[in-house]
Amino acid sequence: MFLIQRLASSFRLHIRRVSWPVLLAVLLLHMLASWCLLALAGEDKLSDWHAFLYFYVTTATTIGYGDLSPGSTAGRYITALLVMPLAVATFAATLAKLSGALLAFWKRHHMGKMAYDMAGHSVLVGWRGAESARLVELLLTDTTTDDEGIVIVAAGLAEHPYPNNGLVRYIDVPSYADPGVYGRASLATAGRVLVYCPNDDQAIAATMAVGSLSLACPVVAYFESAPPARLVLTHYPAIEVTRPLTADIMARAAQDPGTSALTMDMLCAGDVGMTQFSVTVPDGAPSDYAVLIDAFRSQRANLLGYCPKGGSPTLNPAESTRVQPGDTLYYLRNTRLDAARVLTAATQHRATATA
């Protein structure tokens, strides 16, 4: 008895919601009943399933080409009283259901309620208005981060900041402090994570939550003041922390005019001029820093320094420095170099040096 009540309750729920199973069942039953009645009425032209399906669809969509129609009086009454009203009603219900599903999907996407299965993408945690918009622009301009897409994880936004850009997704979260919400952004398979929240309280909450996930990709966090930045580095030293450099740049520009413009030029990928990039030393590359300097110069790039794997960056090291595969090289160039091109150039210069 309990099972029957449960089934009856479930059936009534499907009926009230006009669910897809109910709509499909009504459609199939109506098609079957219509075909049987037309066959009993002697409508041989409509007895073939291919012909009947064509007739049913043209009737339901109110197109009615007229090339197939019932010939008998009984067939006309069946079509007029049974086939046409229910077929049109079922077709209209199907369109309404489909439109509602598409509208619900668009609304979930627009309001940040989706979850994304991605890999190699950029995740931007937080939103600071025009500053974040500029950050998104730079990420989309750079060839390393322009193809995989960007997922914006933010709290308090009214709607998707880039609704018409297919490369930018948006996820609305109630709090930055819950590590569980970042699973919707596929943080475990992200290529890079940037924490750029409106204030330091939100930034430290987000950074601690992201740091607890032990991600393999680089994580960069921005803080306005030093104390929260030091706290993050105490717990998660692998996270790269940045702070405002306005005073430093102004002081340097006052002492050495033009350095502020040079600094901005080096940081802004996609703008005119040389930009600072990095590349990981590939397997098989020469370990002599002097050879690498010549190799980069041949590619119209200036080698700035390197960072040993797991260590700290060194600017302009001695030419006798030995680098290893997996270390990071920093350089200036108009466009980015890939690791294969670096390996080819370095191998050629090593052969020239030993010849």
C-alpha positions in Angstrom: 0.0 0.0 0.0 2.8 2.4 0.9 4.5 1.7 -2.4 1.3 2.4 -4.4 0.9 5.7 -2.5 4.5 6.7 -3.3 4.0 5.8 -7.0 0.7 7.7 -7.1 2.3 10.8 -5.4 5.3 10.7 -7.9 2.9 10.4 -10.8 0.9 13.4 -9.7 4.1 15.4 -9.2 5.2 14.6 -12.8 1.8 15.6 -14.1 1.8 18.9 -12.2 5.3 19.7 -13.5 4.6 18.5 -17.0 7.9 16.6 -16.8 9.8 15.3 -19.9 8.8 11.7 -19.1 5.1 12.7 -19.0 5.3 14.8 -22.1 7.0 12.0 -24.0 4.5 9.4 -22.8 1.6 11.6 -23.9 3.2 12.2 -27.3 3.8 8.5 -27.9 0.3 7.5 -26.7 -1.3 10.1 -28.8 0.7 9.1 -31.9 -0.2 5.5 -31.4 -3.9 6.2 -30.8 -4.1 8.4 -33.9 -2.4 5.9 -36.1 -4.7 3.1 -34.9 -7.8 5.1 -35.4 -6.8 6.3 -38.9 -5.9 2.7 -39.8 -9.3 1.5 -38.6 -10.9 4.3 -40.7 -9.3 2.9 -43.8 -6.7 5.6 -44.4 -4.2 3.3 -46.2 -2.0 6.3 -47.3 -1.5 7.2 -43.6 -1.0 3.6 -42.4 2.7 3.5 -43.3 4.7 4.7 -40.4 7.0 6.9 -42.5 4.0 8.6 -44.1 2.1 8.9 -40.8 5.1 10.4 -39.0 5.4 13.0 -41.7 1.7 13.7 -41.6 1.7 14.0 -37.7 4.7 16.4 -37.6 3.3 18.7 -40.3 -0.1 18.7 -38.5 1.5 19.3 -35.0 3.6 22.2 -36.3 0.5 23.7 -38.1 2.5 23.7 -41.4 0.1 21.3 -43.2 1.6 21.0 -46.7 -1.5 19.2 -47.9 0.3 16.5 -49.8 -0.9 13.9 -47.3 -4.4 14.2 -45.8 -7.3 11.8 -44.8 -9.6 10.9 -47.7 -12.6 9.3 -45.8 -15.2 11.1 -43.8 -14.3 9.2 -40.7 -10.6 10.0 -41.2 -11.4 13.7 -41.5 -13.4 13.6 -38.2 -10.6 11.7 -36.4 -8.0 14.2 -37.7 -10.1 17.3 -36.8 -11.3 16.2 -33.4 -8.4 14.1 -32.1 -5.2 14.4 -34.1 -5.0 18.1 -34.7 -5.9 19.5 -31.2 -3.8 17.2 -29.2 -0.9 17.2 -31.6 -0.7 21.0 -31.7 -1.1 21.1 -27.9 1.7 18.6 -27.4 4.0 20.4 -29.8 3.3 23.7 -28.0 4.0 22.1 -24.6 7.2 20.6 -25.9 8.4 24.0 -27.2 7.5 25.7 -23.9 9.3 23.0 -21.9 12.4 23.3 -24.2 12.4 27.1 -24.0 12.1 26.9 -20.2 15.0 24.6 -20.0 17.2 26.8 -22.2 16.1 29.9 -20.2 17.0 28.1 -16.9 20.4 27.1 -18.3 21.1 30.7 -19.4 20.0 32.1 -16.1 22.2 29.7 -14.1 25.1 30.7 -16.4 24.4 34.4 -16.0 23.9 34.3 -12.3 27.1 32.2 -11.6 25.4 29.0 -10.6 27.2 26.6 -13.0 30.0 24.2 -12.4 32.8 23.8 -15.0 35.0 20.8 -15.9 38.1 22.4 -17.4 41.9 22.0 -17.4 44.8 24.4 -17.9 42.6 27.5 -17.3 43.0 30.6 -15.2 41.0 31.1 -12.1 40.5 34.6 -10.8 39.2 34.7 -7.2 37.6 38.0 -6.3 36.5 41.0 -8.3 37.8 44.6 -8.0 35.8 46.3 -10.8 37.9 48.0 -13.5 41.2 46.7 -12.0 39.9 43.1 -12.4 38.6 43.9 -15.9 42.1 45.0 -16.9 43.6 41.8 -15.4 41.1 39.7 -17.5 42.2 41.7 -20.6 45.8 40.9 -20.0 45.2 37.2 -19.4 43.2 37.0 -22.6 45.9 38.8 -24.5 48.8 36.6 -23.5 49.2 33.4 -25.6 49.8 31.3 -22.5 46.4 32.1 -21.0 44.2 33.1 -23.9 42.9 29.6 -25.1 42.0 27.6 -22.0 39.6 30.3 -20.7 39.1 32.1 -17.4 36.8 31.3 -14.5 35.9 34.2 -12.2 35.0 33.1 -8.7 33.4 36.1 -6.9 31.1 36.9 -4.1 28.5 39.7 -4.2 28.4 40.3 -8.0 24.9 40.8 -9.3 25.5 39.0 -12.6 28.2 37.7 -15.0 30.6 40.5 -15.8 31.3 39.0 -19.3 28.0 37.4 -20.4 28.9 37.5 -24.1 32.5 36.2 -23.9 32.7 32.5 -24.3 36.2 32.3 -22.8 35.2 33.8 -19.5 33.0 31.9 -17.0 31.6 33.1 -13.7 30.9 31.4 -10.5 29.0 33.1 -7.6 30.1 31.9 -4.1 28.7 32.8 -0.7 32.1 33.0 0.9 35.7 32.9 -0.1 36.7 30.9 3.0 35.1 27.6 2.0 37.5 25.4 0.1 34.6 23.3 -1.2 33.2 26.0 -3.4 36.3 26.1 -5.6 35.6 22.6 -6.9 33.0 24.2 -9.2 35.9 26.1 -10.9 38.0 22.9 -11.4 40.7 24.3 -9.3 42.5 21.0 -9.1 43.2 21.1 -12.8 43.7 24.8 -13.3 46.8 26.2 -14.9 47.1 29.2 -12.5 45.1 30.8 -9.7 45.0 34.6 -9.0 43.5 35.9 -5.8 42.5 39.5 -6.3 39.8 40.3 -3.7 38.3 43.7 -2.8 40.0 43.8 0.6 42.6 42.0 2.6 40.1 40.2 4.8 38.6 38.5 1.8 42.0 38.0 0.2 43.4 36.1 3.3 40.3 34.0 3.5 40.5 33.1 -0.1 44.2 32.5 -0.1 44.0 30.2 3.0 41.2 28.2 1.4 43.1 27.9 -1.9 46.3 27.0 -0.1 44.7 24.2 1.8 43.9 22.4 -1.5 47.7 21.9 -2.2 47.4 22.8 -5.8 50.2 21.9 -8.3 49.7 25.1 -10.3 51.1 28.6 -9.5 49.0 30.7 -7.0 49.4 34.5 -6.9 47.7 36.6 -4.2 47.4 40.3 -3.9 47.3 42.2 -0.6 47.1 45.9 0.3 49.1 45.6 3.5 52.1 43.6 4.7 50.8 41.7 7.8 48.3 39.4 6.0 50.8 38.8 3.3 53.4 37.7 5.8 50.8 35.5 7.5 50.0 33.7 4.2 53.7 33.2 3.5 54.2 31.7 6.9 51.6 29.0 6.2 52.0 28.6 2.4 55.4 29.8 1.3 54.9 28.4 -2.2 52.2 31.1 -2.9 53.5 34.2 -4.6 52.4 37.3 -2.8 52.2 40.7 -4.4 51.6 44.2 -2.9 51.1 47.7 -4.3 54.3 49.1 -5.8 53.1 52.6 -6.5 55.4 54.3 -4.0 58.4 52.3 -5.2 57.7 53.1 -8.8 57.2 56.8 -8.1 60.5 57.0 -6.1 62.4 55.3 -8.8 60.9 57.5 -11.5 61.8 60.6 -9.6 65.4 59.4 -9.2 65.7 57.9 -12.7 63.2 59.5 -15.0 61.5 57.1 -17.5 61.8 54.0 -15.3 58.1 54.0 -14.5 57.2 53.8 -18.2 59.8 51.1 -18.7 58.4 49.1 -15.8 54.9 49.3 -17.1 56.1 48.3 -20.6 57.8 45.2 -19.2 54.7 44.1 -17.3 52.0 44.6 -19.8 51.8 41.7 -22.3 50.1 42.5 -25.6 51.1 46.2 -25.5 53.7 47.7 -27.7 57.3 47.0 -26.6 59.3 44.5 -24.7 57.5 42.3 -22.1 58.9 40.2 -19.3 58.1 36.5 -19.8 59.4 33.2 -18.3 60.1 29.7 -19.6 61.0 26.5 -17.9 64.3 25.0 -18.9 63.6 21.9 -21.0 65.3 18.6 -20.8 68.4 18.5 -22.9 69.1 22.2 -22.8 72.7 23.4 -22.2 73.4 24.1 -18.5 75.8 27.0 -19.2 74.1 30.3 -18.5 76.5 32.1 -20.9 75.3 29.8 -23.7 71.7 30.6 -22.8 72.4 34.3 -22.9 73.6 34.0 -26.5 70.7 31.7 -27.4 68.1 34.2 -26.2 69.9 37.0 -27.9 69.6 35.2 -31.2 65.9 35.1 -30.7 65.8 38.9 -30.1 65.3 38.4 -26.4 67.3 39.6 -23.3 67.8 37.0 -20.6 67.3 38.7 -17.2 67.8 35.9 -14.6 66.7 32.5 -13.5 65.1 30.7 -10.6 66.2 27.2 -9.5 63.4 24.8 -9.0 62.0 25.4 -5.5 64.3 28.3 -4.9 64.3 32.1 -5.2 64.8 34.1 -8.4 68.3 35.6 -9.1 68.7 38.6 -11.4 71.7 38.8 -13.7 73.6 35.8 -12.3 77.2 35.1 -13.2 77.8 33.6 -16.7 79.4 30.6 -15.0 76.1 29.7 -13.4 74.8 26.3 -14.1 71.1 25.8 -14.7 69.1 22.6 -14.6 66.0 21.2 -16.4 63.0 22.5 -14.5 64.6 25.8 -13.6 62.8 29.0 -14.7 64.4 31.6 -17.0 63.2 35.2 -17.1 63.6 37.2 -20.3 62.4 40.3 -22.2 60.9 40.0 -25.7 58.1 41.3 -27.8 56.3 37.9 -27.8 56.6 34.8 -25.8 59.1 32.0 -26.6 58.1 28.3 -26.2 60.4 25.8 -24.6 61.1 23.9 -27.9 62.4 27.1 -29.6 64.6 27.8 -26.6 66.0 24.3 -26.7 66.8 24.5 -30.4 68.5 27.9 -30.2 70.5 26.8 -27.1 71.6 23.6 -28.7 72.8 25.4 -31.8 74.8 27.9 -29.7 76.4 25.2 -27.7 77.5 23.4 -30.8 79.0 26.7 -32.1 80.8 27.4 -28.8 82.4 23.9 -28.8 83.3 23.9 -32.5 
